[in-house]
């Protein structure tokens, strides 16, 4: 029968494994956003773990990229769910969602990693869930008359990618600049609008096709 000491040891090992995994994912985000073609060994160096330990957790770069994007989807879903749970001012809930997405930097993963690996069916399901939540949030905001009528939900992700493309050497300065330009974008998105947008909006096929390797 396991003793209190045994249970404490197992709990300690699980906590350490969770910390190592978080460190690996943070390193993978930094390495692959900077250079999607980087080898998996660069992640081990950045994370300060042995290559063997990393390969025991993620046997291939492809698997690590899938896990990284699953983590990004989970953050996006959490931000959307938090916004939908806010039943106050519709515009403030939507704007708060956009700010959380910029802070989580989930769109850098889409921008840099789309097409570099083969997503699993589970990833596609989670992406569909994320899109469904975003659509519900967008529709609620538009129904409240708070966002311009000639926007479609697919505009939102592409706009967030434009903000994510802004990157300077210092992380804090990058965050400041991203929020500066997000504020300008939010002003442009808010209803009423004086001039219609040129060209047709992006379709889901255009957005999703980028994930095909």
N, C-alpha and C positions, 0 to 999 in steps of 0.2 A: 504494500500500500504506500503511495507517495507521501513523503513527509512534507511538513511545511517548508523545510529547506529545499527539497526537490522542486516543489511548486514555485518557490521564489526564484530558483535557478532557471527554470523553464521560462518564467515570466520575464526575467532579466534578459535571456537570450532572444525572446520574441521582441522585446523593446529595442534591443540592439540591432536586430535584423531590420526592424521597421525604420530605425534611424539611418542605417546603411542604405536602405532602399530609397529613402527620401533624398539622401545625399547623392545617390547615383542619378536619380531623376532630375534633380536640380542641375547636376553637372551635364547630363545629356541634353537638357534644354539649352544650356549656355553653349555647348559645343556644336550641336546640330543646327541651332538657329544661326550661329555665326557661319557654319560651313556644313551643309547637309551631306557633303561627300566625305566628311572626316571619318577615320576608322574608329571602331569601338574602343580601341586601346586609349585613344585620346580622352574618352570619358573616364576611364579608370584613373588616368593621371590627374585629371581635373577634380575628380571626387576624392582622391587620396586613398584609393583602395587598390588591392592587387588585381591584375587582369584575371587571374584564376577565380577570385571571388566574384568578380563581375560576371564572368561566363557561367558560373554555377547558378547565378540568379537569372541571367538573360543569355541563353546559348547562342544567340545571333543578334546582329545589328537590327535585322528586320523585326525581331521580337521586342527589342528595346524600343524601337520607333513606335510599334503598336502600343506598347504600354505607356509611352510618353503621350501619345495622342489620346489614349483613353483617359489619362489623367487630365488633359486639357478639356476634353468633353465633359468630364465630371465637374470641373470648375465652372464651365459655361452653363451647364444644367443647374448648378446650385445658384448661380447669379440670376438666371431666369426664374427659377422657382421662388427665390426671395422677392423678386419684383412682382410676380403674380400674387404673392401673399400680401402685398401691400395694397390695401383697398382705399388708400387716401387719394391724393391728387394723381391722376393718370400720367400726366407729363413728368412729374417728379419721380414717379416709380420707374418710368422708362429711362429718364436721364440717369438715375441712380444705377440702373442695370448697365448702361453704356460705360459709366465710370468704373464699375466693378470689373467689367470685361477688359478695360484698358489696364487696370491694375494687375489683373490675373495674367495678362499678356497671352491669352489663349489664341489670338488670331495670328501671332507670329508663327505658331506651329503650322497653321493652315497655309500661310503665305510661303513658308520655307520648305515644308515637308510634303505638301500635296504632290502625289505622283512619284514619290521616291521609294515607296514600299506598297505591298499589297494588303489592303485592309481586310480584316476578318468580317464574317457576317455579324458578329457581336458589335464590332465597331460601327458597321452600317446601321444596325438597330439603334445604337446609342446616338448616332448622328441624326437619325430620323426622329428620335425623341427630343433631341435638342432643337431641331427645326420646328417640331410641333409646339414646343413651349415658346420659342421665339415668335412663331406665328400668332399664338394666342395673345402674347403680350403686345405685339404690334397691332393686331386687330382691335384689342381693347383701347389702345392709345388713339388709334385712328377713329374709332367709333365715338370717342369722347371729343373729337374735333381738335385734338391737341397736336397732331402731326399732319404735315401737308398731304393733301389727298392724292397727289400724283406720285407718291412713293409706293414701292412694294416692299414686302418683307425681305426679299433677296438683296435689296440695296443696303440693308443694315450691315450684313456681314462684310460686304466689300468695302464699305466705309470704315469699319473697324480695322480691316486689313491695311487701309491707307494710313491710319493712325499708327498701327503697329510697325509700318515700314520706317517710321521716324526713329532713328537710332544714332546717338552720339556716344563718345567714349565713356562718359560718366553715367552710371545707372540712374542716379538721382536727377541729373539734368535731363536725361531721356524721359523720365517720368513727368517732369515739369513741362517739357515741351509737348509731350503727348496730350496732357490735360489742357494745355493752352489751345491746341488745334482742335481737340475734341469740343471745347467750349464754342469755338467758331462753327464747327459742324452742327452742333445742337441748335444754335441760333438759326442756321440755314434749314434745318429739318422742321422746325416748329411752325405750326400754322398760326396765322394766315401767311400765304406766300404771294408775292407780287407777280412773279413770272413763272410760266410752266417750264419744267425740265426738258431739255432737248433729248431726242432719241428714245427708243423703246427701253423699258427697264430690263434688267438681267433676268433670264429664266432659270429655273432650278437645274435644268439640264446643263446649262453653261457653268453653273457653280459646282455641281457634283462631278462633272467630267474631269475636272483637274485632279481628282484622286485616282484616276486610272493610271497605272504605271506605264 
